[in-house]
């Protein structure tokens, strides 16, 4: 390979070495994804699609992107599958240990801060966008957003992943404070379905979980049961 | 030799970041756009009307590179004028869209603009055509520009066949407002054009008159 002796300030390439091998074999496994979390009075609803891609190949069409961190704290993972799994495992361990020391169920805010600590410290190496959601006795249902880069912010409703761009408008117009649990489930299902229809990296089934004082209730909505939107 | 760097916006291409939308109803069309033109991080025009007339009852909505989009619109405006003199009647919307498509396709490597063409003609009533990348397709409605990504879900969910003119206008205003809220390259005021058999009506909706949503 010829070494360049003088590099211009910026360079424009017509082609590169990577043209010799198919693109998908160089692609990282990514949870393309659409994830969403909504607070309601008494808990949270979290939802995700189920597609994991390696380039254009769907490596897993029934992925579970809703990962348990503690009894009443879940996270929704988007970005690199490996990175998010690794971070979630580390945080689960740290939180479990902390909860034993405290002798109390941990706070959602604590879990969110642990995620943020890892995502911010290793921000150059990681590609992870995470929603942390759950219920605790102090503040009830909470949703925290930890996007790529390692920021932390609490929001009543949050979406993430590549498919999220397409549903900001839908979410802004359909979410209102004070929705009931069933309205939140309906909103999440519709939003995920709309995103899955437009984003090539999102698809499969819709996985939902409701977290409240009473525990965690999980469900799956299969392809043929998803809501239908007519655009013709 | 160290000199003062010139401001970034001087060297950045001027883009109409944008959100544009056109929708057909029984008897006409409604077009809408935002008004922001950006060069890098600067807004160089906050009141630009991106709905450009191609003929009395045919308009196009501009997005992408401001220079490319305006040039295409002007060229097609001229070609349509000549064409309508030749056939001695008002041109069809499909003709206008085909002229736009021909330029967009032939120069697709050099251009980076997307125009949505919409209007009314006697033969087929209200029609909306998308010309993204040099294709030509008639659609019940079309959205485009950087802000459109954020409202695909909204328009997919809210669109119904057989909406009235007033419902279409409301649909367009809501869509623009949502996109302008989320897209940094869209903003300013909303321009709405309603075309039907009897009239072509241009309207501006100022910032504080736009619909607001739960977080505002």
HADDOCK unambig.tbl for C-alpha pairs under 7 A between the chains (distance, minus, plus):
assign (segid A and resid 165 and name CA) (segid B and resid 149 and name CA) 5.98 0.50 0.50
assign (segid A and resid 165 and name CA) (segid B and resid 150 and name CA) 4.96 0.50 0.50
assign (segid A and resid 166 and name CA) (segid B and resid 149 and name CA) 5.11 0.50 0.50
assign (segid A and resid 166 and name CA) (segid B and resid 150 and name CA) 4.39 0.50 0.50
assign (segid A and resid 166 and name CA) (segid B and resid 151 and name CA) 5.71 0.50 0.50
assign (segid A and resid 166 and name CA) (segid B and resid 152 and name CA) 5.12 0.50 0.50
assign (segid A and resid 166 and name CA) (segid B and resid 153 and name CA) 5.28 0.50 0.50
assign (segid A and resid 167 and name CA) (segid B and resid 150 and name CA) 5.89 0.50 0.50
assign (segid A and resid 167 and name CA) (segid B and resid 151 and name CA) 6.28 0.50 0.50
assign (segid A and resid 167 and name CA) (segid B and resid 152 and name CA) 6.70 0.50 0.50
assign (segid A and resid 167 and name CA) (segid B and resid 153 and name CA) 4.65 0.50 0.50
assign (segid A and resid 167 and name CA) (segid B and resid 154 and name CA) 6.59 0.50 0.50
assign (segid A and resid 168 and name CA) (segid B and resid 150 and name CA) 5.25 0.50 0.50
assign (segid A and resid 168 and name CA) (segid B and resid 151 and name CA) 6.59 0.50 0.50
assign (segid A and resid 169 and name CA) (segid B and resid 150 and name CA) 5.45 0.50 0.50
assign (segid A and resid 169 and name CA) (segid B and resid 151 and name CA) 4.55 0.50 0.50
assign (segid A and resid 169 and name CA) (segid B and resid 153 and name CA) 6.71 0.50 0.50
assign (segid A and resid 169 and name CA) (segid B and resid 154 and name CA) 5.35 0.50 0.50
assign (segid A and resid 169 and name CA) (segid B and resid 178 and name CA) 5.23 0.50 0.50
assign (segid A and resid 169 and name CA) (segid B and resid 179 and name CA) 6.41 0.50 0.50
assign (segid A and resid 170 and name CA) (segid B and resid 151 and name CA) 6.59 0.50 0.50
assign (segid A and resid 170 and name CA) (segid B and resid 153 and name CA) 5.46 0.50 0.50
assign (segid A and resid 170 and name CA) (segid B and resid 154 and name CA) 4.06 0.50 0.50
assign (segid A and resid 172 and name CA) (segid B and resid 213 and name CA) 6.26 0.50 0.50
assign (segid A and resid 172 and name CA) (segid B and resid 214 and name CA) 6.84 0.50 0.50
assign (segid A and resid 173 and name CA) (segid B and resid 213 and name CA) 6.14 0.50 0.50
assign (segid A and resid 176 and name CA) (segid B and resid 214 and name CA) 5.85 0.50 0.50
assign (segid A and resid 194 and name CA) (segid B and resid 153 and name CA) 5.19 0.50 0.50
assign (segid A and resid 195 and name CA) (segid B and resid 153 and name CA) 6.32 0.50 0.50
assign (segid A and resid 229 and name CA) (segid B and resid 156 and name CA) 6.41 0.50 0.50
assign (segid A and resid 229 and name CA) (segid B and resid 157 and name CA) 5.84 0.50 0.50
assign (segid A and resid 231 and name CA) (segid B and resid 156 and name CA) 6.05 0.50 0.50
assign (segid A and resid 231 and name CA) (segid B and resid 159 and name CA) 6.38 0.50 0.50
assign (segid A and resid 232 and name CA) (segid B and resid 161 and name CA) 6.92 0.50 0.50
